[in-house]
Amino acid sequence: MNTFEGLKVVDFTTNAAGPFATAMLADFGAEVIKIEKPQAGDDMRSFPPAVDGTGVAFFWFNRGKKSIVLDMEDPKGQEVAKKLIAAADIVVESFKPGTMEKFGLGYKDVKEIKPSVIMCSVSAFGQTGPYRHKPGYDIVAQALSGAMDLTGEPDGPPTRSGLVLADYVTGIHAYGAIITALYHRQRTGSGQHIDISLLDCMVSLNGLIEPAGLGRKPTRTGNHHSLLAPFGLFQGTGGSVIIGAPNQKFWKSLCKVMGNEALADDPLCRTGADRIKNLKKLIFEIENWLKKFPNVDEPLALIDQAGIPCAKVNTTNDLLEDIQLQARDMIRELELPDGMSIPKIKARGNPFKFSEATAVMKKPPALGQHLEEVLDGLGYGKAEIAELKTQWNLSGK
């Protein structure tokens, strides 16, 4: 039995954060019905790169879901949504605060439809507070959370993460909150409203808030740690490596690997504090050794054999062939909807590994693929379905 078999989710989310949370529910067996706009669908369908006109990111974020199209500005679309909610366990939405209320589907309305329902609202700034009505994206949350100020070189500008960090972190938090609410309902029978924001989730990652509260002024330290050394990025021939040898045991081992055991007892590098104080010398010594090799793989293998934490800085393309990721099913093939010019794409796997449950990543849907099936299940007749499709200009769906 799939973990969430029988669990019904109505998914009003778009873009990344909300769809990520509901995709993980689908991976473990929940029936996720994705509500999309007529004609265009989820905005992510139009994001490049694309396969046959559909953005590949959409496929990953919406795997295993059923797609229906509803005009939520139309009372008939709202009626369909209410019927879906009446049969659902979970409702997830990512509109600007106030939008669901405009549709007659705010939490108070949803609770009247089904008191035990769990509703999760994902937004940039949350349902309360002075920023609640502001629009926002991942990069805005990165900026406001302090994350960008902590990223980059000390003498350079703040730098955004190369990953869409706020959206992914928020998706994971939303998934965890939904599971927590399910457990609460199991114990009490009560549903509830979950309020998740990109800014809140990014702030929860900022471990330097507490030092700031003590009067310190944390800021960018670049590719090296401000309190540990060597603990950072070093340049070799044709590539970059990470070396983490901050304690005395690892430091002495690294000096031995480099054939420079005298460096371990050099007064400028003897202790961790000495190495931080003389970081430029430390970087010079390590990079000078690395560059004696024709590539970074050779010295990295020596460091690894000595048991010192280290890594090559991979490109994203390198990940596709990584043996560890393949062994963990983190690089896998994702089937695409029927009729596409290519049947599968390489994609990320589900990171949750359980002894008694398995994530199954199923095909993503074509736009509106399941409209007739879902409406039929709600008791709509063929004539009613045809009328709605015509009204919303969905004759091809």
DASUL-V119630 format. One record per residue. N is the residue number from 1. RES is the residue in one small letter. OMEGA is omega as a letter, one per 40 degrees, with the letter a starting at -180 (NA if undefined). D_LAST is the distance of its C-alpha to the last C-alpha in Angstrom with 2 decimals. Layout:
n = [N	N]
res = [RES	RES]
omega = [OMEGA	OMEGA]
d_last = [D_LAST	D_LAST]
//
This chain:
n = [1	2	3	4	5	6	7	8	9	10	11	12	13	14	15	16	17	18	19	20	21	22	23	24	25	26	27	28	29	30	31	32	33	34	35	36	37	38	39	40	41	42	43	44	45	46	47	48	49	50	51	52	53	54	55	56	57	58	59	60	61	62	63	64	65	66	67	68	69	70	71	72	73	74	75	76	77	78	79	80	81	82	83	84	85	86	87	88	89	90	91	92	93	94	95	96	97	98	99	100	101	102	103	104	105	106	107	108	109	110	111	112	113	114	115	116	117	118	119	120	121	122	123	124	125	126	127	128	129	130	131	132	133	134	135	136	137	138	139	140	141	142	143	144	145	146	147	148	149	150	151	152	153	154	155	156	157	158	159	160	161	162	163	164	165	166	167	168	169	170	171	172	173	174	175	176	177	178	179	180	181	182	183	184	185	186	187	188	189	190	191	192	193	194	195	196	197	198	199	200	201	202	203	204	205	206	207	208	209	210	211	212	213	214	215	216	217	218	219	220	221	222	223	224	225	226	227	228	229	230	231	232	233	234	235	236	237	238	239	240	241	242	243	244	245	246	247	248	249	250	251	252	253	254	255	256	257	258	259	260	261	262	263	264	265	266	267	268	269	270	271	272	273	274	275	276	277	278	279	280	281	282	283	284	285	286	287	288	289	290	291	292	293	294	295	296	297	298	299	300	301	302	303	304	305	306	307	308	309	310	311	312	313	314	315	316	317	318	319	320	321	322	323	324	325	326	327	328	329	330	331	332	333	334	335	336	337	338	339	340	341	342	343	344	345	346	347	348	349	350	351	352	353	354	355	356	357	358	359	360	361	362	363	364	365	366	367	368	369	370	371	372	373	374	375	376	377	378	379	380	381	382	383	384	385	386	387	388	389	390	391	392	393	394	395	396	397]
res = [m	n	t	f	e	g	l	k	v	v	d	f	t	t	n	a	a	g	p	f	a	t	a	m	l	a	d	f	g	a	e	v	i	k	i	e	k	p	q	a	g	d	d	m	r	s	f	p	p	a	v	d	g	t	g	v	a	f	f	w	f	n	r	g	k	k	s	i	v	l	d	m	e	d	p	k	g	q	e	v	a	k	k	l	i	a	a	a	d	i	v	v	e	s	f	k	p	g	t	m	e	k	f	g	l	g	y	k	d	v	k	e	i	k	p	s	v	i	m	c	s	v	s	a	f	g	q	t	g	p	y	r	h	k	p	g	y	d	i	v	a	q	a	l	s	g	a	m	d	l	t	g	e	p	d	g	p	p	t	r	s	g	l	v	l	a	d	y	v	t	g	i	h	a	y	g	a	i	i	t	a	l	y	h	r	q	r	t	g	s	g	q	h	i	d	i	s	l	l	d	c	m	v	s	l	n	g	l	i	e	p	a	g	l	g	r	k	p	t	r	t	g	n	h	h	s	l	l	a	p	f	g	l	f	q	g	t	g	g	s	v	i	i	g	a	p	n	q	k	f	w	k	s	l	c	k	v	m	g	n	e	a	l	a	d	d	p	l	c	r	t	g	a	d	r	i	k	n	l	k	k	l	i	f	e	i	e	n	w	l	k	k	f	p	n	v	d	e	p	l	a	l	i	d	q	a	g	i	p	c	a	k	v	n	t	t	n	d	l	l	e	d	i	q	l	q	a	r	d	m	i	r	e	l	e	l	p	d	g	m	s	i	p	k	i	k	a	r	g	n	p	f	k	f	s	e	a	t	a	v	m	k	k	p	p	a	l	g	q	h	l	e	e	v	l	d	g	l	g	y	g	k	a	e	i	a	e	l	k	t	q	w	n	l	s	g	k]
omega = [i	a	a	i	a	i	a	a	i	a	i	a	i	i	a	a	a	i	i	a	a	i	i	i	i	i	a	i	i	i	a	i	a	i	i	i	i	i	a	a	i	i	a	i	a	a	i	e	a	i	a	i	i	a	a	i	i	a	a	a	a	i	i	a	i	a	i	i	i	i	a	i	a	i	i	i	i	i	i	a	a	i	i	a	a	a	a	i	a	i	i	a	a	i	i	i	a	a	i	i	i	i	a	a	i	a	i	i	a	a	i	i	a	a	a	a	i	a	i	i	a	a	a	a	i	a	a	i	a	i	a	a	i	i	a	i	i	a	i	i	i	a	a	a	a	a	a	i	a	a	a	a	a	a	i	a	i	a	i	i	i	i	i	a	a	a	a	i	i	i	i	i	a	i	i	i	i	i	i	i	i	i	i	i	i	a	a	a	a	i	i	i	i	a	a	i	i	a	i	a	i	i	i	i	a	a	i	i	a	i	i	i	i	i	i	a	a	i	a	i	i	a	i	a	a	a	a	i	e	a	a	a	i	a	i	i	i	i	a	i	i	i	i	a	a	a	a	a	a	a	i	i	i	i	i	i	a	a	a	a	i	a	a	a	i	a	i	a	a	a	i	i	i	a	i	a	a	a	a	i	a	i	i	a	a	a	i	i	a	a	i	a	a	i	a	a	a	i	i	i	i	i	a	i	i	i	a	i	a	i	i	i	a	i	i	i	i	a	a	a	a	a	i	a	i	i	a	a	i	i	a	i	i	i	i	i	a	i	i	a	i	a	a	i	i	a	i	i	i	a	a	i	a	i	a	i	a	i	i	a	a	a	i	a	i	a	i	a	a	a	a	i	a	i	i	i	i	i	i	i	a	a	i	a	i	i	i	a	i	a	a	i	a	a	a	a	NA]
d_last = [31.79	29.59	31.17	28.38	27.05	26.05	25.69	22.60	21.63	19.46	18.99	18.88	20.40	19.81	21.84	24.34	26.67	24.47	21.84	24.89	26.23	23.14	22.63	26.16	25.49	22.64	25.13	27.45	25.16	23.64	20.19	18.63	15.55	14.64	13.73	12.32	12.58	9.95	9.86	12.54	12.07	15.36	18.10	18.99	16.02	18.08	21.46	23.38	24.00	20.64	19.32	16.99	16.49	15.87	19.07	20.76	21.92	18.45	18.37	21.74	21.31	18.11	19.00	18.51	16.14	13.01	10.43	9.01	8.82	11.69	13.85	17.12	19.22	18.10	20.21	17.37	15.57	19.03	19.47	16.52	17.99	21.39	20.41	19.01	22.29	24.37	23.35	23.57	26.54	25.66	23.92	23.87	23.37	24.46	24.53	27.84	30.20	29.85	26.15	25.26	28.20	26.81	23.69	26.13	25.31	28.47	30.33	32.53	29.58	27.90	31.30	31.69	28.39	29.48	32.90	32.54	29.40	29.85	28.32	28.56	28.43	28.47	29.79	32.12	35.23	34.62	34.45	38.17	40.75	41.39	38.65	35.83	34.19	34.60	31.63	32.12	30.96	32.38	35.15	36.26	36.73	38.62	40.91	41.64	42.22	45.06	43.27	43.44	47.10	47.82	46.10	47.84	51.43	54.14	55.05	51.51	48.70	46.33	43.51	39.94	38.84	37.14	34.65	32.14	34.56	33.90	30.18	30.87	33.91	32.11	29.29	32.02	33.90	30.88	30.29	34.02	34.14	31.33	33.22	36.42	34.93	33.73	37.32	38.69	36.53	37.69	41.27	41.07	38.01	37.16	33.98	34.34	32.94	33.01	33.53	33.09	33.70	33.76	37.31	38.65	37.41	38.89	42.16	42.38	42.63	45.49	48.54	50.89	50.55	53.38	55.77	54.93	55.90	59.28	59.83	58.67	56.50	54.02	52.44	51.41	53.37	51.44	51.17	54.17	54.82	57.15	59.15	58.85	59.92	59.11	55.59	53.23	52.12	54.57	54.34	55.38	55.31	51.83	50.08	50.27	51.09	51.20	54.50	55.20	58.93	59.98	62.50	65.89	65.08	62.09	63.96	66.98	64.84	63.05	66.41	67.62	64.57	65.24	68.89	69.99	71.34	73.68	70.71	70.15	73.56	73.48	74.38	71.45	68.94	70.66	68.70	65.16	66.52	68.42	65.34	63.31	66.22	66.51	62.85	63.27	65.99	63.90	60.92	63.33	64.92	61.68	59.97	63.20	63.13	59.43	59.97	62.71	60.06	58.05	54.77	53.72	52.93	56.63	57.90	54.82	55.60	59.17	58.08	55.65	58.38	60.60	58.08	57.38	53.85	52.31	49.16	48.07	45.61	42.51	39.99	36.34	36.44	39.38	37.31	35.24	38.43	40.17	41.64	41.71	38.02	37.20	39.51	37.74	34.21	33.53	32.43	29.92	26.94	23.41	20.80	17.67	14.12	14.20	14.42	16.01	19.34	21.31	20.86	22.77	24.44	27.66	27.21	29.25	29.82	30.26	33.82	34.55	36.72	37.79	40.12	38.21	34.56	32.28	29.30	26.44	23.97	20.73	17.72	15.71	11.95	9.27	7.69	5.74	6.38	8.46	7.37	8.25	11.13	12.50	12.49	14.04	16.55	17.49	18.43	15.84	15.99	13.51	14.69	14.36	10.77	10.06	12.48	11.06	7.62	10.03	12.41	10.43	9.11	5.36	5.57	3.80	0.00]
//
